[in-house]
């Protein structure tokens, strides 16, 4: 294990931006992780745990402390039932390689999460979800290390407090645990989820009424390849804005603003969208639609730009953008969407190394 100093985080993040960390180390085992934590405690350093660094916006000033990247590997079937298998996956495994393994093995439950960047340890943190599947539906438990006590624990699904893009790991227990392994219960029986618009269009074009596991993965490769830029070529974190889950009072506010500030055609389309994504008594509103109708698609600040094919995505067009460019573009989108719709947008990526004043300015203020 080698602890490096003044390490460039821009070289790690999928956004290709951000300043240096005071210290950086990769850990492959629990013993190395404990050694790294002891190093940080002895030097009184803050600790930042990284997986694939695909859901971070790191400030231009970097991170004052020790960044620990988790490389714990392994995919192991630990239980076989008649209709299911339980799989133990190391937190450092590249997530899409886990999905690929599952598809090849014929197991259902995570195929719609194909081509999501990052590592497996991040999957329960964000309750990663897309195209009708969420991690919370298949995660059974998680092995963790308590950073303060260095005690090993296994947390059950019920203890993870999953919500929309949330879990206890990014809410009440944020920065408390390091995830070591994630356990998934996958189905041997086919359970295709094909009700999302993009998948429906794909099936119509292919003249199919259903899709196999391999066909779902192939379809999502084409869909995501068109909508999302390759972060290896053009830095990005995927979706920068969380979609909205609206209660009745929020829907009334949005209804009023949509009628007041947009054309009849836009309002009619909005009414159609409201019916498409019902979620447990709430209305799921795609933020890409709101950003688009506010005329923000393609908006630029410095070398940061809203992607023209999917306006939830901010791209580092030259891979030389500053974090402040991304942050200011994020602020402008939040401000203008709020002014026209009354909706408050929130960030999907985590913001690292920003001051409290900067976070309030970019993430909270609507002035």
N, C-alpha and C positions, 0 to 999 in steps of 0.2 A: 504494500500500500504506500503510495507516494502522495504527500500533501504538497500541492503547488501554490505559490503565492502570486498575487496580481494576475489572476487568470481571466481571460476575456470571455465573458458570457455570451457575447455576440456570436462567437464560434460554436456555441451549443444550441442556442434557441432557434426555433423554426422561423422566427421573425428576422433573424440575422441583425439584431440590434441590441444595444445595452452596453453599459460600461463593465469594468472588471469586478470580480469578487476578490476580497482580500486573500481568501484561501479557498482551494478547491481540491476535492478528493473523490475518486471513484471507489466504491466498495462492492466486493463480490460475495462476501460472507457476513454472517452475524457477528463474528469475532472482529472483522475489520470495521463494521459499523460501530460497535461498542468502543473500539479504539479511537475512531474519529470523533465520537461524541465526547470521550474523555479529553481529547485534545482541545475541543471547543470549550469545555467546562474549565479546564486549567487556564486557558487564555481569556476566559469570560467573553466568548464570542457568541453572537447570534448564529443560529443554524437555519439553513434553507435546504430542504430536501427536494431533489430534482429527479424526475424520470427522464422522459424524452424531451423536456423543455419545449413542448409544442403548445402550451396554453399559458404562456407568460408574456408580460410586457415588462421588460427590465429597464429601469431608468438609465439615462445617459451617465449617471454617477456610479452605477453599478450597485453592489451589495457589500455592506460593511459586516463581514463575518465569514463563516465557513459554509460553503456550498458542498453538499454531499449528494453525489449522483449514485442511485441504487442500480446495481447491475446483477442482482440476485436472479438466477435463471432456473429453468426447469418447467416441464409440462408433464404431469403425472396423473393418470386415472387412479383415484383412490377408492372408488366405490362403483359397482355396477349393479343396477337393478333391471327389471324386465324392460322398462320403458325409458330409463334415464341412466346417465353416468354423472359422477361428480369428479371434477377435474381440479387439481391443485396447480396453480401457475405462479411462477416467480414474478415478483413485482418488476423486475428489470427486463422481462421479455417484451419484445416489440409487439404491440397489440395486434397489428394487422397480420403478423405471422401466426399469432394464436388463432385468429379468425380463420386464416387459411388452413391451419392444421385441423380445426373443427370441421370445416367444410369438406376437406378431403376424407376425414374420418366418418362423415355422414351424420354429424350431430347438429341438431337445430337449437337456435336460441340467441346466437350472436351474429348470424350471417348478414343482417341488415346493418351491422356496425363495421362492415368491410371498409377498408381504406381510411378509417379514422386514424390520424397520426398519434404518436406518443407511445408510452409504455403501459403495461398492464396495471401497475400500481396506481395510476391516475384514474383508472376506469371507475372504481367506486367513489373516489373523491368527488368527482363532478357528476356522479350518476350519469355517465355518458349515455347519450341516446340520439338516435336519428332513424328516420324512415319507419317509425312505429315500434321500435324496440328500445328498451332501456336496460342498463346494467342491473337495476334493482329487481328486475324480473328473473334474473338468473344467478346473481351473486348469493351464495348461501352463508359464507362467513369470510373473515379476513384475519390473518395473523399479523400482529403489530408489535412494535417495541415502544414502550413509553419512554420518551426522550429524557424526562426528568428523573424517573426512578430506574430506568433501564430494565424494566420488568417486561417479560414476554406475556402477551395476552392473545386470546382468540375471541373476536367479537362476532356475535351472530348477526344474521341479517336484521333481526328486530332491533338490535342495538345500534344499527348504523343510521337510523333516522333519515331514510331516503326521502327526498322531495324532488321537485323539478330542478335539475342541474345542481342539486345540493345533497349533502350528507353531513353527518356529524364531523367529518374530517375537514370541511371548509366552513363549518358553522361553530357550534359550541366547543368542539375539540380541536379547533384549528391550531396547528403547530405543536400538538401534544404527542402525536404518534408518528412512527415511521411504518409504512406498510411493507411487509415482507413477502407475503403470499396472498393471493386471492383465489377463492374457491367458487367454482361455477357448477350449477346443475343444468345439464343440457339434455335435450330430448332425442331419443332414437327415432321417434315417430315424426313424420313431416308436419311442420307447423308454419307454413308460409304466411308472412304478413305482407300483403301486397296492396294495401288500401291507400298508399300515398300517391299523390298525383303523378309524380315522375315515374314511378313503377307502373302505374296504370297506362300511361302513355307508351312506355317501353313495350308492354305486352300488346297493346293495340297495334303498334308498328310491326311487332314480330308475329302478329296473328296468333297469340297464345292466350289461354284462359288461366293458366297457372305457370309457375316456374319451379325448377329443381333448385337444390342448394347451389350447384355450380352456376346455374343460369342467373340466380339472384346476385351472386357475387360478380358475375360478368356484367350484368346490367348496371350494378352500382359503380363498377369501374368506369363505365361509359358516362353515367350520369354525373358522378363526382368529378371525373376528368374534365367535363365541360364546364361545370359550375364553379369548381374550385381550382385556383392555380397551384401548380406544383411548388411547394415551399422550398424545394431544393434549388429551383431556378429563380423564384421570386418570393422573397420572405413573406410569410403570413402565419397567422394563428388559426386559420379557419374562421368560423363565425366569431366576431368580436362582440356581438350583442345577443343577449338572451331573448328568445321569444316571450311574449306576454301571456300570462294566465289571468284573465280578467273576471272579477266578480260582477254582480249586477250593477253596483254603483259605478264601477269603472266603465262598464259597457255603456251606461247612460251618458257619462262624460264624453266618451269617444263618439257615440252617436251624435251628440249635439255638435261637437267640433267638426265631424265629418260633413254634416249637413251645412254648417256655416262656412267652412273654408274650402270645400272641394266641389267639383262639378257633379251633376246628377249621374253621369256615367260612372264616375269614381265611387260615388255613394252606393250605387247599385252593385258594383263589383264587391265593395266592402260587405254589403249585406249577404252576398253569396259566400264570401270567405268565412264569415261568422258561423255559418252552418257546417263548415267542412271539418272542423277540428274540435268537437265537443270533448271536454276532459273533466270528468267527475263534477258536473254541475257548474263548471266554469267555461269561458270561451277562450280558446287558444288563438291568439292573433299573431300571425307571422310578421315580425318586425321588418323583414325585407320589403313587404308590401308598403308599410308606412314610410320607410326611408325612400322608396322609389317614388311614391306619390308626392312626397315633399320636394321632389326635384333634386335629390342629393346624389344620385348615382353618378359616379365619376368625379365627385368632389376631391380636390387635392389640397394638401398642405405640405409644402416642401416635396420630399420624395415619397410621401405617404398618400395613398389614393384609395377611394372606395372602388372595389372591383365592379366592372360594368356588367358582369354576368350574374353576380350575386352580391347585392349591396350590404349584406351583413359582414362582408369580408373587407378588411383593410389590408392592402398589399404594400410591401416595401419595394417600390417599382425598380429601383436601381441596386437594391441590397446595400445602399449607403444612407438610408433614411436615419434620422435621429428619433429616439424615443419621444422626444418632445413634439415632433411632427405628428406621430401617431396619436399621441395624447390630445393634441389640439384638434385634430380631425375628429377624434372620438367626442370631444366636448362640443364641437360645432354641430355634429349630428344629433346628439342628445338635446341640445338647446333648440334647434330648429324643429325637430319632431315634437318636442314638448309645446313649443309655441303654436303649432298648427293643429295638434291632436290632443294635447293635454296628457299624453302618456309619458311616463318616466322610464327611460331605457336604462338597463343595467349591463354591466360588463360580464362576458363569459370568461375571458382570461383573467388570471391573477396579476395584480400590479406589484412589482417588486422594486424596492429601493427608492420609492417616491416619498417625499415628506408628507406630513399630515395636511399641510396647507395645499400642496399640489393635488393630493387625492380629493380634497374637498372641492377644489377648483374644477378638476377634470371629470369627476365622477358624481358629484352631488349638486353642484350649483346649476340652476336653470335661469340665471339672470343674463 
